[in-house]
């Protein structure tokens, strides 16, 4: 009887311990079938992992994904895959560093890459995304303006952004040829070692984006991105290069972007609009704009900043 009691007590303690632990699943292979990441588990991302072959990756609200530093962990949604990461204001999805708290830093892991089939302005209409990604899984661009890569909302991306090699980096959130039926909204990128956000063509509309303390450019546009970005709050850091870096197309045609309601909180920041860039920026803040000869970007100085309460769900707002 005594042995039975001790066995029951030990089993109870083991059960209590298991409930108190966080289950960690390592992701070190590509995702080729429909997969769900659950909020009651933590996911350790290792290496370049591709969602492809018709698969959809669903991420539940409140899920935490940690990026491995040594393997430059990066999640790539290919042209043949989709993502459904639909966090909420009270339960955002968090991508962060796997380094111990207190040791995390800029560029601890790669970032998120979303690739689609929408038009990009390059010779031939398709390209391979930068950052050391190779093969068909790294290509983007096409002719489908209504392409959908899925849903990506209420997501925090922390400590990403690595330079695979000079002029070939992985950003916090990279979008290559992403179409306008993709939903991307309510995103925070913080402490990125490279750009926070970079658009390579495509025409996806994005809203409510926060940049906090980035090591390179805050918002970077290339290859005739033709969508609308609405409600942008930029809080640059000491290592930030440009708050806006806008390049023109690389092919024979061009298209215009729109950035509505962009606020920069800084004593003085720099923006650079290069020759061939075309679009509109509504800007509030102390920003020095360098416009190259041949740029077609119009800047309107706004009388007031944006409603920052749209970022009340972010760590920055509640810090």
C-alpha positions in Angstrom: 0.0 0.0 0.0 2.9 2.3 0.9 4.6 1.6 -2.4 1.4 2.3 -4.3 1.0 5.6 -2.5 4.5 6.6 -3.4 4.0 5.7 -7.0 0.8 7.7 -7.2 2.5 10.7 -5.6 5.5 10.5 -7.9 3.2 10.3 -10.9 1.3 13.3 -9.7 4.5 15.3 -9.3 5.6 14.4 -12.8 2.3 15.5 -14.2 2.4 18.8 -12.4 6.0 19.3 -13.7 5.1 18.6 -17.3 2.2 21.1 -17.2 4.7 23.7 -15.9 7.1 23.2 -18.7 7.0 24.7 -22.2 7.2 22.0 -24.9 9.7 23.0 -27.6 9.4 21.6 -31.1 12.5 22.0 -33.3 11.7 22.9 -37.0 14.7 21.8 -39.1 12.9 20.5 -42.2 10.8 22.1 -44.9 7.1 22.3 -44.6 5.4 20.5 -47.5 2.1 19.5 -46.0 -0.5 21.6 -44.2 0.9 22.3 -40.7 -0.3 24.1 -37.6 1.9 25.6 -35.0 0.0 25.7 -31.7 0.2 28.4 -28.9 0.8 25.8 -26.2 4.2 24.9 -27.7 7.3 27.0 -28.6 9.0 26.4 -31.9 12.8 26.5 -32.5 13.5 27.4 -36.1 16.8 26.1 -37.5 18.3 27.0 -40.9 16.4 28.1 -44.0 13.0 26.5 -43.8 10.6 26.7 -46.8 6.8 26.4 -46.9 6.1 25.0 -50.3 4.5 22.4 -52.6 0.9 23.7 -51.9 1.3 23.6 -48.1 -0.2 26.2 -45.8 1.5 27.0 -42.5 -1.1 28.0 -39.9 0.2 29.8 -36.7 -2.2 30.2 -33.8 -2.5 33.5 -31.9 0.0 33.7 -29.0 2.5 31.3 -30.5 6.2 32.0 -29.9 8.8 31.0 -32.5 12.5 31.4 -31.7 15.2 31.7 -34.4 18.5 29.8 -34.0 21.5 32.1 -34.3 24.1 29.6 -35.5 22.1 28.4 -38.5 20.7 31.9 -39.4 17.2 30.6 -39.0 14.8 32.0 -41.7 11.2 31.2 -42.5 10.4 31.4 -46.3 6.9 31.3 -47.7 7.5 30.3 -51.3 5.4 31.0 -54.4 4.0 27.6 -54.0 3.1 27.9 -50.2 1.0 30.0 -48.0 1.0 31.3 -44.5 -2.0 31.9 -42.2 -0.5 33.7 -39.2 -3.4 35.6 -37.7 -2.6 36.9 -34.2 -4.7 39.2 -32.2 -4.1 42.5 -30.4 -4.2 40.6 -27.1 -2.3 37.5 -28.4 0.2 38.5 -31.0 2.4 35.9 -32.7 6.1 36.5 -31.7 9.2 35.6 -33.7 12.2 36.3 -31.6 15.8 35.3 -30.8 16.7 32.0 -29.2 19.6 33.6 -27.4 19.1 33.9 -23.6 17.3 37.0 -22.3 19.8 39.7 -21.7 22.1 38.4 -24.5 19.8 39.1 -27.5 21.0 41.6 -30.1 20.6 42.9 -33.6 20.7 40.1 -36.2 20.5 37.1 -34.0 18.6 35.2 -36.7 17.4 35.7 -40.3 13.8 36.8 -40.5 10.6 36.2 -42.5 10.5 36.1 -46.3 7.2 36.0 -48.2 7.4 35.4 -52.0 4.6 35.7 -54.5 3.6 35.8 -58.2 2.8 39.5 -58.6 4.7 41.7 -61.1 8.2 42.9 -60.4 10.2 45.3 -62.5 13.2 43.3 -63.5 14.3 41.9 -66.9 12.4 38.7 -67.5 9.8 39.4 -64.8 11.2 36.9 -62.2 14.2 37.0 -59.8 15.9 35.2 -57.0 15.4 36.8 -53.6 18.6 38.1 -51.9 20.0 36.7 -48.7 21.7 33.6 -49.9 18.6 31.7 -50.9 19.0 29.5 -53.9 16.9 27.4 -56.3 13.3 27.5 -57.4 12.0 27.9 -53.8 13.8 31.4 -53.7 12.2 32.8 -56.9 9.5 35.4 -57.0 7.6 37.6 -59.4 5.0 36.8 -62.1 1.9 38.3 -63.7 -0.8 37.7 -61.1 -1.6 41.0 -59.4 -4.4 39.2 -57.4 -2.0 36.6 -56.0 -2.4 35.7 -52.3 0.3 34.4 -50.1 -2.1 34.2 -47.1 -2.5 36.2 -43.9 0.1 37.8 -41.7 -1.3 40.0 -38.9 -0.5 41.0 -35.4 3.0 39.7 -35.5 6.1 40.9 -33.6 9.5 40.2 -35.2 12.4 40.7 -32.8 16.2 40.7 -33.3 16.2 39.5 -37.0 18.2 40.8 -40.0 21.5 39.2 -41.1 23.9 40.0 -43.9 24.5 36.7 -45.7 27.1 38.5 -47.7 27.6 42.2 -48.8 24.5 43.6 -50.6 22.6 40.3 -50.0 20.8 40.4 -46.7 17.8 39.0 -45.0 15.5 41.6 -43.5 13.0 41.5 -40.7 10.2 41.1 -43.1 11.0 40.7 -46.8 8.2 40.7 -49.4 9.1 39.7 -53.0 6.4 39.9 -55.7 3.6 39.7 -53.1 0.1 40.2 -54.5 -2.7 42.4 -53.4 -5.0 39.6 -52.1 -2.4 38.9 -49.4 -3.3 40.4 -46.0 -0.4 42.0 -44.1 -1.3 44.3 -41.2 -0.3 45.2 -37.6 3.4 44.3 -37.7 6.2 45.3 -35.3 9.9 44.8 -36.3 12.4 45.7 -33.7 16.2 45.5 -33.3 16.7 44.2 -36.9 20.3 44.0 -38.0 19.4 44.8 -41.5 16.3 46.6 -43.0 13.0 46.2 -41.0 10.8 45.9 -44.1 11.7 45.6 -47.8 9.4 45.3 -50.7 10.7 43.9 -54.0 8.0 44.8 -56.5 4.5 43.3 -56.0 1.4 45.2 -55.0 0.4 44.0 -51.6 -1.3 46.6 -49.4 0.2 46.8 -45.8 -1.2 48.7 -42.8 -0.1 49.6 -39.3 3.6 48.9 -39.4 6.0 49.8 -36.6 9.8 50.1 -36.9 11.7 50.3 -33.6 15.5 50.6 -33.4 16.8 49.1 -36.6 20.5 48.7 -37.7 20.0 49.6 -41.4 17.0 51.1 -43.3 13.6 51.2 -41.8 11.4 51.0 -45.0 13.1 50.0 -48.3 11.3 49.8 -51.6 12.7 48.3 -54.8 11.6 46.9 -58.2 8.5 49.2 -58.7 6.5 48.1 -55.7 3.0 49.3 -56.5 1.0 48.9 -53.3 -0.1 51.2 -50.5 1.4 51.3 -47.0 -0.8 53.0 -44.5 0.0 54.1 -40.9 3.8 53.7 -40.5 5.5 54.6 -37.2 9.3 54.8 -37.3 11.4 55.0 -34.2 15.0 54.8 -35.5 18.0 53.9 -33.4 21.6 55.1 -33.2 22.7 52.7 -36.0 19.8 53.4 -38.4 20.8 54.4 -41.9 17.7 55.7 -43.8 14.1 55.8 -42.5 13.0 55.6 -46.1 15.1 54.1 -48.9 13.2 54.2 -52.2 14.7 52.8 -55.4 13.4 52.7 -58.9 12.6 49.8 -61.1 15.2 47.7 -62.9 13.2 46.9 -66.1 11.4 48.7 -68.9 8.3 49.8 -67.0 7.6 51.5 -63.7 4.8 51.8 -61.2 4.0 54.1 -58.2 3.6 53.2 -54.5 1.8 55.2 -51.8 2.8 55.7 -48.2 0.1 57.4 -46.3 0.5 58.6 -42.7 4.1 58.0 -42.0 5.5 59.4 -38.7 9.1 59.5 -37.7 10.0 60.0 -34.0 13.6 61.3 -34.1 15.7 64.5 -33.7 16.8 64.2 -37.4 16.6 61.3 -39.8 17.6 60.7 -43.4 15.5 59.6 -46.4 16.8 58.8 -49.8 14.7 58.7 -53.0 16.7 57.4 -56.0 16.4 58.1 -59.7 13.4 56.2 -61.2 11.5 55.9 -58.0 7.9 56.9 -58.3 5.3 57.4 -55.7 3.8 59.5 -52.8 4.8 59.8 -49.2 2.8 61.6 -46.5 5.4 62.4 -43.8 5.4 63.8 -40.3 8.6 64.3 -38.5 12.1 65.8 -38.7 13.5 64.1 -41.8 16.1 65.3 -44.2 15.1 64.1 -47.7 17.8 63.5 -50.3 16.1 63.2 -53.8 18.3 62.2 -56.7 17.9 63.7 -60.1 15.2 61.8 -61.9 13.2 60.7 -58.9 9.4 60.9 -59.2 8.5 60.7 -55.5 6.2 63.4 -54.1 6.5 64.2 -50.4 3.7 65.9 -48.5 4.5 67.3 -45.0 1.7 66.3 -42.7 0.5 68.8 -40.0 0.0 66.1 -37.4 1.3 62.6 -36.6 -0.6 59.4 -36.8 -2.9 57.9 -34.2 -0.4 55.9 -32.2 -3.1 54.0 -30.4 -3.2 51.6 -33.4 0.0 50.2 -32.0 -1.3 49.8 -28.4 -0.8 46.0 -28.8 3.0 46.3 -29.3 5.8 46.0 -26.9 7.1 49.4 -27.9 3.8 51.1 -26.9 3.6 49.4 -23.6 7.4 49.5 -22.7 
